[in-house]
Amino acid sequence: MVREVMVATLQVKGMEDDLYRALAAWAEQDRRSISQQVTMIIRDFLATRRCTAEERTAALLELCGTWADDLPAEEIAEDIRRARKSGGRSIDVLD
């Protein structure tokens, strides 16, 4: 049994030149045509939209890792400050 697959055509009007050039460069980097790149972008976007925020957070934590610490946030921030080398900043970015 032969199954026919419908293939739609998408036309984008009014795309800015710099956006098109960036898309073309991205496609070239990934060794895809611009059409294939746009299809991948849309597919990836739609796949992430199906997930709940909790599922996306869980996936990120699984990918990046996490840690448990009994110290209060203020002590953790102070440990980070002490561990830093002086960069000559005049403001404290963690406060």
C-alpha positions in Angstrom: 0.0 0.0 0.0 1.5 3.4 -1.0 0.7 6.3 1.2 0.8 9.8 -0.2 2.3 12.5 1.9 1.1 16.0 1.5 3.9 18.6 1.5 2.9 22.2 2.2 4.7 25.2 0.9 5.3 28.2 3.2 6.1 31.6 1.8 7.5 34.3 4.1 7.0 37.9 2.9 8.7 41.0 4.2 11.7 39.3 5.9 14.4 41.8 6.7 17.7 41.2 4.9 19.8 40.9 8.0 17.4 38.2 9.4 17.6 36.3 6.1 21.4 36.5 6.1 21.5 35.2 9.7 19.2 32.4 8.7 21.2 31.5 5.7 24.4 31.5 7.7 22.9 29.3 10.3 21.6 26.9 7.6 25.1 26.8 6.1 26.7 26.1 9.4 24.3 23.2 10.0 24.8 22.0 6.3 21.1 22.5 5.5 19.2 24.4 2.9 17.3 27.5 4.2 14.1 25.5 3.7 15.4 22.6 5.8 16.6 25.0 8.5 13.3 26.8 8.8 11.5 23.4 9.0 13.9 22.4 11.8 13.4 25.6 13.7 9.6 25.3 13.5 9.7 21.6 14.5 12.0 22.3 17.5 9.8 25.2 18.6 6.6 23.3 18.4 8.2 20.3 20.2 9.1 22.6 23.1 5.7 24.2 23.2 4.1 20.8 23.9 6.0 20.6 27.1 4.8 22.2 30.3 7.0 24.6 32.1 7.6 22.0 34.8 8.7 19.5 32.1 11.1 22.0 30.5 12.6 22.8 33.9 13.0 19.1 34.7 14.7 18.5 31.4 17.1 21.5 31.9 18.0 20.3 35.4 18.6 16.8 34.1 20.9 18.3 31.4 22.7 20.8 33.6 22.5 19.2 37.0 21.7 20.7 40.3 22.8 20.4 43.9 21.3 20.5 47.3 22.8 22.8 49.9 21.7 23.4 53.5 23.2 26.8 53.6 21.0 29.9 53.2 21.2 31.8 50.0 23.0 34.7 51.6 25.9 32.4 52.8 26.2 30.8 49.4 26.4 34.2 47.8 29.1 35.2 50.4 31.1 32.1 49.6 30.9 33.0 45.9 32.1 36.5 46.6 35.0 35.3 48.7 36.1 32.8 46.0 36.2 35.5 43.3 39.3 37.3 42.3 39.1 41.0 42.4 38.0 42.3 39.0 37.9 45.9 40.0 34.1 46.1 40.1 32.7 49.1 42.0 29.3 47.4 42.5 28.3 44.1 44.1 26.3 42.2 41.4 24.8 39.6 43.8 23.0 42.2 46.1 
